[in-house]
Structures are given as structure tokens and as C-alpha cells.
């Protein structure tokens, strides 16, 4: 049982498969008014999504303050922290993805 042989080196002589340099978008295309409009739309829906998340999640301290002390309040706190945010996060994320794809589809001509 001697030393293991060195791994064989592969030499790439052809052009890479898939995307070539010509397939990449033009870096100066950001000056296009259509792209600027898309960026404004995407920024707008991003801010709306953040607002939709910040409002209900930001009200949690107020809700916690209003809950009664004792076991009932403690159980409600865990329920609010462990269950309530996830449907809001899921719905907001799904809405954002749908809107973003619709915006990009309008630019790409789909």
C-alpha cells in the first residue's frame, strides 16, 4: 500500500458551456427608462411589504402590555410569539414575490 497517486489534472480547451460573455446584460442598460421604472416599482413594493410586516409585528409590545398577568397571559404571549407572526410573514412574502414577478414580466415582455 504505497502513497496514493496525485489526482489527474483536467485541461479546459473549449469555450465554457452555457452563458457566454455576450449573453450577459449590458452594464450600461441601467440608464434605460424602463429599467428605472422597474426599479421604482420594486422599491415601492419592497417598502409596502416592510410596512405590512412592521405594523402588526410592531404592535406586539402593546398587545403584550394589554394581556392579563398570570398563566393565561403567559400562554397568550407564547401563542402570539410562536404562531401569530408566521401566517403574516408567509402571506406578505407570497404577495411580494407575486408582485415582483409581475413587475419583471411586464418589462421582459412575458
DRENRO-958810 format. One record per atom (N, C-alpha, C, O): residue number from 1; residue in three letters; atom name; y, z, x. Coordinates in Angstrom, 3 decimals, decimal comma. Layout:
NUM/ALA/CA/Y/Z/X
...
//
This chain:
1/UNK/N/-1,166/0,000/0,832
1/UNK/CA/0,000/0,000/0,000
1/UNK/C/1,245/0,000/0,889
1/UNK/O/1,697/1,064/1,313
2/UNK/N/1,763/-1,091/1,155
2/UNK/CA/2,927/-1,199/2,008
2/UNK/C/4,212/-1,144/1,201
2/UNK/O/4,218/-0,809/0,016
3/UNK/N/5,265/-1,472/1,859
3/UNK/CA/6,560/-1,482/1,197
3/UNK/C/6,615/-2,627/0,185
3/UNK/O/6,013/-3,683/0,379
4/UNK/N/7,339/-2,391/-0,879
4/UNK/CA/7,458/-3,423/-1,911
4/UNK/C/8,326/-4,559/-1,393
4/UNK/O/9,294/-4,326/-0,669
5/UNK/N/7,980/-5,795/-1,764
5/UNK/CA/8,799/-6,917/-1,303
5/UNK/C/10,178/-6,888/-1,967
5/UNK/O/10,345/-6,391/-3,080
6/UNK/N/11,142/-7,429/-1,255
6/UNK/CA/12,502/-7,491/-1,786
6/UNK/C/12,530/-8,415/-2,997
6/UNK/O/11,830/-9,427/-3,012
7/UNK/N/13,332/-8,081/-4,019
7/UNK/CA/13,394/-8,953/-5,196
7/UNK/C/13,941/-10,329/-4,845
7/UNK/O/14,794/-10,476/-3,970
8/UNK/N/13,438/-11,311/-5,535
8/UNK/CA/13,849/-12,688/-5,288
8/UNK/C/15,262/-12,909/-5,826
8/UNK/O/15,589/-12,461/-6,924
9/UNK/N/16,075/-13,583/-5,070
9/UNK/CA/17,441/-13,865/-5,494
9/UNK/C/17,481/-15,179/-6,253
9/UNK/O/16,839/-16,159/-5,875
10/UNK/N/18,245/-15,174/-7,325
10/UNK/CA/18,419/-16,378/-8,127
10/UNK/C/19,750/-17,025/-7,765
10/UNK/O/20,759/-16,337/-7,606
11/UNK/N/19,750/-18,328/-7,637
11/UNK/CA/20,958/-19,065/-7,324
11/UNK/C/21,330/-19,900/-8,544
11/UNK/O/20,534/-20,698/-9,038
12/UNK/N/22,548/-19,700/-9,013
12/UNK/CA/23,029/-20,447/-10,170
12/UNK/C/23,811/-21,643/-9,662
12/UNK/O/24,804/-21,506/-8,948
13/UNK/N/23,335/-22,829/-10,052
13/UNK/CA/23,993/-24,041/-9,566
13/UNK/C/24,686/-24,818/-10,671
13/UNK/O/25,479/-25,714/-10,382
14/UNK/N/24,412/-24,502/-11,921
14/UNK/CA/24,991/-25,260/-13,028
14/UNK/C/26,115/-24,498/-13,708
14/UNK/O/26,416/-23,359/-13,354
15/UNK/N/26,717/-25,132/-14,669
15/UNK/CA/27,779/-24,507/-15,461
15/UNK/C/27,163/-23,440/-16,360
15/UNK/O/26,025/-23,592/-16,802
16/UNK/N/27,891/-22,372/-16,636
16/UNK/CA/27,348/-21,326/-17,497
16/UNK/C/27,120/-21,851/-18,912
16/UNK/O/27,897/-22,656/-19,426
17/UNK/N/26,059/-21,387/-19,517
17/UNK/CA/25,746/-21,801/-20,885
17/UNK/C/26,669/-21,074/-21,854
17/UNK/O/27,108/-19,957/-21,581
18/UNK/N/26,956/-21,695/-22,963
18/UNK/CA/27,798/-21,047/-23,970
18/UNK/C/29,248/-21,462/-23,812
18/UNK/O/29,574/-22,644/-23,704
19/UNK/N/30,103/-20,458/-23,803
19/UNK/CA/31,541/-20,723/-23,746
19/UNK/C/31,973/-21,177/-22,361
19/UNK/O/31,622/-20,564/-21,352
20/UNK/N/32,719/-22,232/-22,330
20/UNK/CA/33,291/-22,692/-21,072
20/UNK/C/34,770/-22,339/-21,054
20/UNK/O/35,312/-21,853/-22,047
21/UNK/N/35,397/-22,577/-19,964
21/UNK/CA/36,827/-22,243/-19,827
21/UNK/C/37,665/-22,953/-20,881
21/UNK/O/38,640/-22,389/-21,376
22/UNK/N/37,301/-24,177/-21,229
22/UNK/CA/38,071/-24,940/-22,210
22/UNK/C/37,933/-24,367/-23,613
22/UNK/O/38,786/-24,629/-24,461
23/UNK/N/36,886/-23,593/-23,886
23/UNK/CA/36,675/-23,048/-25,218
23/UNK/C/37,496/-21,790/-25,474
23/UNK/O/37,604/-21,361/-26,622
24/UNK/N/38,073/-21,190/-24,445
24/UNK/CA/38,887/-20,005/-24,654
24/UNK/C/40,218/-20,393/-25,271
24/UNK/O/40,745/-21,471/-24,996
25/UNK/N/40,763/-19,519/-26,105
25/UNK/CA/42,038/-19,860/-26,734
25/UNK/C/43,167/-19,944/-25,713
25/UNK/O/43,122/-19,327/-24,648
26/UNK/N/44,155/-20,710/-26,066
26/UNK/CA/45,311/-20,908/-25,205
26/UNK/C/46,110/-19,607/-25,134
26/UNK/O/46,484/-19,079/-26,182
27/UNK/N/46,389/-19,068/-23,946
27/UNK/CA/47,119/-17,802/-23,867
27/UNK/C/48,555/-17,905/-24,369
27/UNK/O/49,157/-16,885/-24,703
28/UNK/N/49,115/-19,108/-24,430
28/UNK/CA/50,482/-19,259/-24,925
28/UNK/C/50,515/-19,428/-26,438
28/UNK/O/51,588/-19,632/-27,005
29/UNK/N/49,370/-19,350/-27,105
29/UNK/CA/49,321/-19,550/-28,556
29/UNK/C/49,918/-18,383/-29,326
29/UNK/O/50,090/-18,485/-30,541
30/UNK/N/50,240/-17,279/-28,664
30/UNK/CA/50,816/-16,131/-29,355
30/UNK/C/52,238/-16,390/-29,818
30/UNK/O/52,782/-15,600/-30,590
31/UNK/N/52,847/-17,461/-29,375
31/UNK/CA/54,188/-17,795/-29,813
31/UNK/C/54,170/-18,549/-31,137
31/UNK/O/55,222/-18,792/-31,728
32/UNK/N/53,016/-18,911/-31,591
32/UNK/CA/52,873/-19,663/-32,824
32/UNK/C/53,267/-18,788/-34,013
32/UNK/O/52,830/-17,640/-34,094
33/UNK/N/54,081/-19,302/-34,939
33/UNK/CA/54,494/-18,504/-36,106
33/UNK/C/53,325/-18,060/-36,981
33/UNK/O/53,389/-16,999/-37,602
34/UNK/N/52,274/-18,847/-37,037
34/UNK/CA/51,114/-18,468/-37,845
34/UNK/C/50,448/-17,230/-37,262
34/UNK/O/50,042/-16,333/-38,000
35/UNK/N/50,336/-17,181/-35,941
35/UNK/CA/49,718/-16,033/-35,286
35/UNK/C/50,604/-14,802/-35,455
35/UNK/O/50,101/-13,697/-35,662
36/UNK/N/51,907/-14,987/-35,367
36/UNK/CA/52,817/-13,856/-35,587
36/UNK/C/52,691/-13,318/-37,000
36/UNK/O/52,707/-12,105/-37,212
37/UNK/N/52,567/-14,207/-37,956
37/UNK/CA/52,407/-13,784/-39,348
37/UNK/C/51,098/-13,017/-39,522
37/UNK/O/51,058/-12,005/-40,221
38/UNK/N/50,020/-13,499/-38,884
38/UNK/CA/48,738/-12,804/-38,934
38/UNK/C/48,853/-11,414/-38,312
38/UNK/O/48,329/-10,442/-38,855
39/UNK/N/49,524/-11,325/-37,197
39/UNK/CA/49,673/-10,028/-36,538
39/UNK/C/50,465/-9,049/-37,408
39/UNK/O/50,142/-7,862/-37,457
40/UNK/N/51,500/-9,545/-38,093
40/UNK/CA/52,265/-8,680/-39,001
40/UNK/C/51,401/-8,204/-40,156
40/UNK/O/51,462/-7,038/-40,546
41/UNK/N/50,588/-9,115/-40,706
41/UNK/CA/49,697/-8,731/-41,810
41/UNK/C/48,685/-7,690/-41,352
41/UNK/O/48,435/-6,710/-42,053
42/UNK/N/48,104/-7,904/-40,175
42/UNK/CA/47,110/-6,967/-39,670
42/UNK/C/47,757/-5,602/-39,393
42/UNK/O/47,152/-4,565/-39,664
43/UNK/N/48,959/-5,601/-38,864
43/UNK/CA/49,663/-4,339/-38,625
43/UNK/C/49,939/-3,622/-39,943
43/UNK/O/49,793/-2,403/-40,035
44/UNK/N/50,332/-4,372/-40,947
44/UNK/CA/50,627/-3,784/-42,256
44/UNK/C/49,383/-3,142/-42,859
44/UNK/O/49,448/-2,013/-43,344
45/UNK/N/48,245/-3,848/-42,837
45/UNK/CA/47,059/-3,253/-43,447
45/UNK/C/46,530/-2,092/-42,598
45/UNK/O/45,921/-1,165/-43,133
46/UNK/N/46,754/-2,136/-41,295
46/UNK/CA/46,381/-1,002/-40,457
46/UNK/C/47,191/0,239/-40,789
46/UNK/O/46,646/1,341/-40,845
47/UNK/N/48,494/0,067/-41,009
47/UNK/CA/49,337/1,203/-41,379
47/UNK/C/48,992/1,731/-42,763
47/UNK/O/49,014/2,941/-42,990
48/UNK/N/48,672/0,832/-43,691
48/UNK/CA/48,267/1,270/-45,026
48/UNK/C/46,958/2,044/-44,949
48/UNK/O/46,811/3,075/-45,605
49/UNK/N/46,015/1,564/-44,161
49/UNK/CA/44,734/2,266/-44,013
49/UNK/C/44,946/3,651/-43,403
49/UNK/O/44,336/4,622/-43,851
50/UNK/N/45,793/3,749/-42,400
50/UNK/CA/46,082/5,066/-41,806
50/UNK/C/46,747/5,983/-42,825
50/UNK/O/46,448/7,176/-42,868
51/UNK/N/47,632/5,450/-43,634
51/UNK/CA/48,275/6,255/-44,666
51/UNK/C/47,269/6,718/-45,713
51/UNK/O/47,305/7,863/-46,162
52/UNK/N/46,364/5,803/-46,098
52/UNK/CA/45,348/6,173/-47,082
52/UNK/C/44,424/7,264/-46,552
52/UNK/O/43,893/8,055/-47,332
53/UNK/N/44,228/7,316/-45,254
53/UNK/CA/43,398/8,368/-44,670
53/UNK/C/44,194/9,647/-44,424
53/UNK/O/43,677/10,744/-44,631
54/UNK/N/45,429/9,519/-43,991
54/UNK/CA/46,213/10,690/-43,628
54/UNK/C/46,614/11,515/-44,848
54/UNK/O/46,681/12,741/-44,765
55/UNK/N/46,876/10,877/-45,954
55/UNK/CA/47,332/11,619/-47,127
55/UNK/C/46,263/12,580/-47,643
55/UNK/O/46,527/13,780/-47,716
56/UNK/N/45,066/12,110/-48,003
56/UNK/CA/44,093/13,086/-48,512
56/UNK/C/43,594/14,058/-47,441
56/UNK/O/43,372/15,233/-47,736
57/UNK/N/43,415/13,593/-46,218
57/UNK/CA/42,940/14,491/-45,170
57/UNK/C/44,027/15,469/-44,739
57/UNK/O/43,732/16,588/-44,319
58/UNK/N/45,276/15,048/-44,842
58/UNK/CA/46,384/15,938/-44,505
58/UNK/C/46,611/17,020/-45,540
58/UNK/O/47,234/18,040/-45,246
59/UNK/N/46,111/16,809/-46,755
59/UNK/CA/46,261/17,819/-47,804
59/UNK/C/45,183/18,887/-47,760
59/UNK/O/45,233/19,841/-48,537
60/UNK/N/44,214/18,751/-46,876
60/UNK/CA/43,139/19,746/-46,787
60/UNK/C/43,665/21,164/-46,535
60/UNK/O/43,193/22,092/-47,192
61/UNK/N/44,606/21,376/-45,629
61/UNK/CA/45,090/22,748/-45,437
61/UNK/C/45,688/23,347/-46,713
61/UNK/O/45,529/24,541/-46,968
62/UNK/N/46,367/22,534/-47,510
62/UNK/CA/46,932/23,032/-48,767
62/UNK/C/45,815/23,420/-49,723
62/UNK/O/45,879/24,466/-50,369
63/UNK/N/44,786/22,573/-49,813
63/UNK/CA/43,655/22,873/-50,689
63/UNK/C/42,939/24,129/-50,219
63/UNK/O/42,538/24,955/-51,039
64/UNK/N/42,775/24,284/-48,911
64/UNK/CA/42,105/25,475/-48,384
64/UNK/C/42,904/26,735/-48,695
64/UNK/O/42,327/27,789/-48,965
65/UNK/N/44,208/26,631/-48,658
65/UNK/CA/45,067/27,787/-48,958
65/UNK/C/44,936/28,196/-50,420
65/UNK/O/45,021/29,380/-50,745
66/UNK/N/44,728/27,214/-51,308
66/UNK/CA/44,636/27,499/-52,734
66/UNK/C/43,266/28,025/-53,158
66/UNK/O/43,133/28,585/-54,246
67/UNK/N/42,257/27,856/-52,325
67/UNK/CA/40,910/28,320/-52,668
67/UNK/C/40,842/29,844/-52,653
67/UNK/O/41,533/30,496/-51,869
68/UNK/N/40,008/30,407/-53,522
68/UNK/CA/39,897/31,872/-53,545
68/UNK/C/39,151/32,397/-52,314
68/UNK/O/38,361/31,686/-51,693
69/UNK/N/39,423/33,650/-51,986
69/UNK/CA/38,707/34,295/-50,882
69/UNK/C/37,306/34,660/-51,344
69/UNK/O/37,043/34,749/-52,543
70/UNK/N/36,416/34,869/-50,397
70/UNK/CA/35,062/35,280/-50,738
70/UNK/C/34,066/34,164/-50,543
70/UNK/O/34,370/33,143/-49,925
71/UNK/N/32,872/34,364/-51,073
71/UNK/CA/31,786/33,404/-50,885
71/UNK/C/32,052/32,074/-51,575
71/UNK/O/31,697/31,022/-51,043
72/UNK/N/32,670/32,105/-52,751
72/UNK/CA/32,962/30,863/-53,469
72/UNK/C/33,923/29,985/-52,666
72/UNK/O/33,707/28,781/-52,531
73/UNK/N/34,967/30,586/-52,142
73/UNK/CA/35,938/29,839/-51,344
73/UNK/C/35,336/29,312/-50,057
73/UNK/O/35,628/28,193/-49,635
74/UNK/N/34,480/30,140/-49,424
74/UNK/CA/33,844/29,732/-48,182
74/UNK/C/32,903/28,541/-48,412
74/UNK/O/32,858/27,611/-47,607
75/UNK/N/32,163/28,583/-49,509
75/UNK/CA/31,269/27,471/-49,833
75/UNK/C/32,041/26,204/-50,143
75/UNK/O/31,616/25,110/-49,771
76/UNK/N/33,182/26,342/-50,829
76/UNK/CA/34,002/25,174/-51,159
76/UNK/C/34,614/24,564/-49,904
76/UNK/O/34,751/23,345/-49,805
77/UNK/N/34,980/25,408/-48,951
77/UNK/CA/35,540/24,895/-47,697
77/UNK/C/34,505/24,041/-46,981
77/UNK/O/34,820/22,944/-46,520
78/UNK/N/33,277/24,527/-46,883
78/UNK/CA/32,234/23,751/-46,221
78/UNK/C/31,923/22,477/-46,973
78/UNK/O/31,644/21,442/-46,367
79/UNK/N/31,971/22,547/-48,296
79/UNK/CA/31,734/21,346/-49,098
79/UNK/C/32,849/20,321/-48,859
79/UNK/O/32,577/19,132/-48,690
80/UNK/N/34,097/20,784/-48,845
80/UNK/CA/35,220/19,868/-48,601
80/UNK/C/35,172/19,277/-47,194
80/UNK/O/35,438/18,090/-47,006
81/UNK/N/34,837/20,098/-46,217
81/UNK/CA/34,798/19,593/-44,841
81/UNK/C/33,589/18,716/-44,571
81/UNK/O/33,677/17,761/-43,800
82/UNK/N/32,460/19,027/-45,194
82/UNK/CA/31,221/18,329/-44,879
82/UNK/C/30,922/17,130/-45,736
82/UNK/O/30,144/16,266/-45,333
83/UNK/N/31,527/17,049/-46,926
83/UNK/CA/31,168/15,978/-47,853
83/UNK/C/32,364/15,122/-48,249
83/UNK/O/32,266/13,895/-48,253
84/UNK/N/33,463/15,732/-48,574
84/UNK/CA/34,600/15,009/-49,166
84/UNK/C/35,205/13,918/-48,278
84/UNK/O/35,558/12,865/-48,809
85/UNK/N/35,348/14,099/-46,970
85/UNK/CA/36,025/13,059/-46,186
85/UNK/C/35,241/11,752/-46,069
85/UNK/O/35,843/10,689/-45,919
86/UNK/N/33,923/11,813/-46,134
86/UNK/CA/33,121/10,630/-45,822
86/UNK/C/33,245/9,494/-46,842
86/UNK/O/33,334/8,339/-46,426
87/UNK/N/33,254/9,753/-48,137
87/UNK/CA/33,500/8,633/-49,059
87/UNK/C/34,885/8,007/-48,872
87/UNK/O/35,053/6,795/-49,004
88/UNK/N/35,872/8,853/-48,562
88/UNK/CA/37,226/8,333/-48,324
88/UNK/C/37,236/7,462/-47,074
88/UNK/O/37,818/6,377/-47,080
89/UNK/N/36,601/7,925/-46,007
89/UNK/CA/36,540/7,142/-44,771
89/UNK/C/35,781/5,835/-44,976
89/UNK/O/36,208/4,784/-44,497
90/UNK/N/34,673/5,900/-45,679
90/UNK/CA/33,860/4,706/-45,915
90/UNK/C/34,601/3,684/-46,769
90/UNK/O/34,605/2,494/-46,453
91/UNK/N/35,225/4,143/-47,844
91/UNK/CA/35,951/3,228/-48,729
91/UNK/C/37,151/2,608/-48,020
91/UNK/O/37,408/1,413/-48,166
92/UNK/N/37,881/3,406/-47,259
92/UNK/CA/39,045/2,873/-46,543
92/UNK/C/38,621/1,887/-45,464
92/UNK/O/39,268/0,856/-45,280
93/UNK/N/37,550/2,188/-44,755
93/UNK/CA/37,048/1,268/-43,730
93/UNK/C/36,574/-0,045/-44,323
93/UNK/O/36,846/-1,110/-43,769
94/UNK/N/35,862/0,021/-45,453
94/UNK/CA/35,390/-1,204/-46,102
94/UNK/C/36,567/-2,038/-46,597
94/UNK/O/36,577/-3,261/-46,453
95/UNK/N/37,561/-1,362/-47,182
95/UNK/CA/38,750/-2,074/-47,653
95/UNK/C/39,461/-2,743/-46,486
95/UNK/O/39,870/-3,899/-46,595
96/UNK/N/39,616/-2,032/-45,364
96/UNK/CA/40,313/-2,584/-44,212
96/UNK/C/39,589/-3,799/-43,650
96/UNK/O/40,226/-4,807/-43,344
97/UNK/N/38,281/-3,720/-43,511
97/UNK/CA/37,512/-4,840/-42,955
97/UNK/C/37,615/-6,054/-43,876
97/UNK/O/37,794/-7,176/-43,403
98/UNK/N/37,505/-5,840/-45,176
98/UNK/CA/37,614/-6,951/-46,129
98/UNK/C/38,975/-7,630/-46,037
98/UNK/O/39,062/-8,857/-46,018
99/UNK/N/40,044/-6,823/-45,980
99/UNK/CA/41,395/-7,393/-45,881
99/UNK/C/41,613/-8,111/-44,555
99/UNK/O/42,215/-9,184/-44,526
100/UNK/N/41,133/-7,537/-43,462
100/UNK/CA/41,318/-8,157/-42,151
100/UNK/C/40,579/-9,487/-42,075
100/UNK/O/41,114/-10,460/-41,543
101/UNK/N/39,358/-9,542/-42,599
101/UNK/CA/38,624/-10,805/-42,595
101/UNK/C/39,284/-11,836/-43,489
101/UNK/O/39,294/-13,024/-43,163
102/UNK/N/39,834/-11,402/-44,604
102/UNK/CA/40,542/-12,335/-45,490
102/UNK/C/41,786/-12,900/-44,784
102/UNK/O/42,071/-14,093/-44,882
103/UNK/N/42,512/-12,044/-44,082
103/UNK/CA/43,708/-12,496/-43,348
103/UNK/C/43,328/-13,488/-42,260
103/UNK/O/43,984/-14,519/-42,108
104/UNK/N/42,287/-13,194/-41,509
104/UNK/CA/41,880/-14,084/-40,421
104/UNK/C/41,286/-15,368/-40,973
104/UNK/O/41,443/-16,427/-40,364
105/UNK/N/40,611/-15,301/-42,104
105/UNK/CA/40,040/-16,501/-42,713
105/UNK/C/41,123/-17,458/-43,179
105/UNK/O/40,942/-18,675/-43,140
106/UNK/N/42,250/-16,909/-43,622
106/UNK/CA/43,370/-17,755/-44,038
106/UNK/C/43,978/-18,511/-42,876
106/UNK/O/44,449/-19,636/-43,043
107/UNK/N/43,971/-17,901/-41,691
107/UNK/CA/44,540/-18,548/-40,504
107/UNK/C/43,576/-19,592/-39,961
107/UNK/O/43,998/-20,672/-39,547
108/UNK/N/42,280/-19,277/-39,958
108/UNK/CA/41,276/-20,192/-39,387
108/UNK/C/40,926/-21,319/-40,321
108/UNK/O/40,225/-22,247/-39,917
109/UNK/N/41,382/-21,277/-41,544
109/UNK/CA/41,109/-22,375/-42,473
109/UNK/C/39,784/-22,259/-43,203
109/UNK/O/39,303/-23,240/-43,770
110/UNK/N/39,182/-21,063/-43,198
110/UNK/CA/37,923/-20,883/-43,904
110/UNK/C/38,136/-20,796/-45,379
110/UNK/O/37,175/-20,643/-46,133
//
